[in-house]
């Protein structure tokens, strides 16, 4: 079972969440990332204005359960110098696999 402790911590300052309905699940840390997910055409984007943090966490847990086996959850914050540095692994791929 995946550990959602880092996800809960990230949600304390998050602006929203997004899911591609396959395996990419994101905690969006700023408004620019919400706009970026809209540009990418993500079908599931929910902001903190639409749902409480507790409900966002429950939604992330549901999305994770419904995702394919390649699933992961990352937080994304805008980093203008190097966009790759804006990603933080919260739940890595195959974290919940049994040995």
Phi, psi and omega in degrees: 000136182288147179266119184264014181300313179295326178296313178301318179297315180297324181295340179301328182240011185284155174259341180176185179222158179212151180215138179273002182068019173232278183221350181266115179236129185233144167258118187266122189266351178208167183297328179298323180289327174297314178298320180298318179295324174296318178297322179288344179083026178299130183285338182239104176225124180230131180261165178297337178287340183264341189205146177291163178297324178296318179290326175298317179298314179298321178295316177300319178296319177295314179301316181300315180296327182274348185285162176287172187295346178275009188300149174204162173232127177232151167265151179228126173237143181293129176230107186288332181285317179212099183305333180293337180281354180278352183268140176224124179289124175256316171224116183278161177303140176066015180301324185266010178288141176276146180292000000 
